Amino acid sequence: MPRLLPLLLALAACAHAADPAAAPAPARQWPQEPAPALARLSGVFPDPSAPLQTPPLWRRILDAVVGIDPEKQRPALVRPFGLLAEPGGFVVADPDAARVLRVRLSPLTALELSCPDLEWQMPMALAADPQGTLLVADAAAGWVVALAEDGSCRKLGEGELERPSGVAFLDGQIFVVDPPAHAVLAFDRQGALQRRIGSRGDEGNELNFPTAVAAVKGSLLVVDALHFRVARFSPAGEFLGAFGEEGDGGGAFGRPKALAADERGRLFISDAAHQLVLAFAGDGRFLSPIGEPGNGPGQFDLPAGMAAGEGRLYVADSYNHRIQIFELSGDEP
């Protein structure tokens, strides 16, 4: 069942009027001016400058009795990884905190999502089906949890999956990336295994430690990490092509991690070696890098999961313990 996190509500105290998640930051855009902007930094969650609200007297007394230090209660993300865009906000999976949060931006709120009869072990990736069921790939548990809007939960893929790290919904099926199996497994809504896509190898339809999957315009895009590419498959498992190569610039990959697609079909791939996000057109044509290494505004330390929606790109900046939010324009460099 969802649980309100009162301490996260403290972030709303000094939220920016235009974007409640935005911490004060210098304007940043990619590509740099004078080129037309593809992405502009607009905010960060949680806002590091937001002060804690003073809790009521009864709560301060209770905390003192049980030995809770209020300075240690500042809201934080430990290692945010998986993201899902939703109307008005996003959901984030935080594997090291064993926590899944639903964040709304206006007004700024956060709910901790949980299941009545199971504990999150290492939630890594998120997706949703058209009925609003949240799909959570739990890597340490070896299954996907389907969390319905009524709060009920069921496990999918138990006994079939080793360490799921990505999940997507397409054509009535749930597709799960399993890196140790070098495959994507397709399940029906009831959790019955339908097919395996890929096996280890170097042929076009084979994979080498895939890490993420996304449903984009009727096909599956798979981050094939150790082939340094993004592979495209039909829902039936037919290999449709790939793009990408290993390298240090010009859209080449060092350690591709996750991907997202916006409403225009543009693709965004996080690269944990280069510490940035690479933007591509839907046909695989490289557009621009977004971000740079570091811990300042618009900089990354192990960018991981991403999600796009409502003209925004959300990026899990894992080792900086935050979500960075970018506004996407209709322009392309």
C-alpha positions, 0 to 999 in steps of 0.5 A, spaced: 500 500 500 502 507 498 505 510 504 506 518 504 513 520 506 512 526 510 519 528 510 519 528 503 513 533 503 518 538 506 521 539 499 515 543 497 517 549 502 521 552 497 520 549 491 520 553 484 514 556 482 515 554 475 517 547 476 517 544 484 522 540 483 527 545 481 533 547 485 536 553 483 541 552 478 545 556 472 541 555 466 544 549 462 542 547 455 545 541 450 548 542 445 551 549 447 549 555 444 548 558 439 546 551 437 538 550 438 537 546 444 535 539 445 535 539 452 535 544 458 536 542 465 530 544 469 530 541 476 533 536 481 529 531 486 530 532 491 532 539 492 538 540 496 537 547 498 530 545 501 530 546 508 526 541 513 520 543 516 519 544 523 515 538 525 509 538 531 511 538 538 508 531 539 513 529 534 519 532 536 518 529 543 516 522 540 523 522 536 527 525 542 524 519 546 526 513 541 532 517 539 531 519 532 536 525 530 532 530 526 538 532 522 538 525 519 531 525 517 533 529 511 529 525 505 534 522 500 535 517 495 541 512 496 542 509 489 536 511 484 536 507 478 529 505 475 524 511 472 517 511 469 514 517 467 507 518 469 502 524 468 505 530 473 511 526 475 515 520 476 516 513 479 523 511 481 526 505 484 532 505 489 535 498 489 540 500 495 534 503 499 529 497 497 524 502 496 519 505 490 517 512 490 511 515 486 513 523 486 508 528 484 511 535 482 505 540 483 504 540 489 510 536 490 509 530 494 512 523 494 509 516 496 512 510 498 509 504 494 509 497 497 506 490 497 502 487 503 505 480 503 512 482 500 518 486 501 522 489 496 529 486 495 533 490 489 527 494 485 531 496 479 526 497 473 519 500 472 514 499 467 506 500 467 501 496 463 495 500 460 490 498 466 495 502 470 499 496 473 506 498 475 511 493 473 517 492 478 523 488 476 526 486 482 533 483 481 535 480 487 528 477 488 529 474 481 522 476 479 517 482 477 512 484 481 505 487 478 502 492 483 495 494 481 492 500 483 488 497 488 494 495 492 494 488 490 501 485 488 503 478 484 509 475 482 511 474 475 517 470 472 519 466 479 523 460 477 524 463 470 528 469 471 535 470 474 537 477 475 532 482 472 534 489 470 529 491 465 522 491 464 517 493 458 510 492 456 508 491 449 502 488 445 499 485 451 506 482 453 511 483 459 518 483 456 523 482 462 531 483 461 535 478 464 542 479 463 545 473 466 541 469 461 543 474 455 536 474 453 529 478 454 523 473 456 516 475 454 510 473 459 503 474 458 499 478 463 498 471 468 505 470 468 506 464 463 512 464 459 511 465 452 518 466 449 525 467 450 528 473 445 536 472 444 542 468 447 549 469 448 553 470 441 555 475 436 550 474 431 545 480 429 539 476 433 544 474 439 545 478 446 551 479 450 549 482 457 543 486 455 541 491 461 534 494 459 528 494 454 523 499 452 517 499 448 518 504 442 513 505 436 511 497 436 517 494 437 522 493 443 529 496 443 534 492 448 540 495 450 545 490 448 551 492 453 557 488 451 555 489 444 555 496 445 549 497 441 541 498 441 538 492 438 531 492 435 526 486 436 518 485 434 514 483 439 514 476 436 522 476 437 524 477 430 530 481 430 529 488 426 536 491 426 541 495 431 545 501 431 551 503 436 558 501 436 564 502 442 568 508 442 569 515 446 565 520 442 560 521 436 555 517 439 559 511 440 558 507 447 562 506 453 558 502 457 550 503 455 546 502 461 538 504 460 534 508 455 528 512 454 524 515 448 520 521 448 513 523 444 517 524 438 520 518 438 527 520 439 532 516 443 536 517 450 541 512 452 545 513 458 552 511 458 555 510 465 562 510 462 562 516 459 558 519 464 553 522 460 546 521 456 546 520 448 541 523 444 539 519 437 533 520 432 529 514 432 533 511 426 539 511 430 542 518 427 546 521 433 544 528 435 547 530 441 550 528 448 547 531 454 550 533 460 558 531 462 561 528 468 561 531 475 556 533 481 554 539 479 548 541 475 547 537 469 553 533 471 552 525 472 556 520 476 553 513 474 547 515 470 542 509 470 535 509 468 531 514 464 524 516 463 521 521 458 514 524 458 510 531 458 516 534 454 521 532 460 527 527 460 528 524 467 535 521 469 537 517 475 544 520 477 545 514 481 552 516 485 549 523 486 543 520 489 538 525 485 534 525 479 535 530 474 530 533 470 531 536 463 526 540 458 526 537 451 525 542 445 522 540 439 528 542 435 534 538 433 541 540 432 
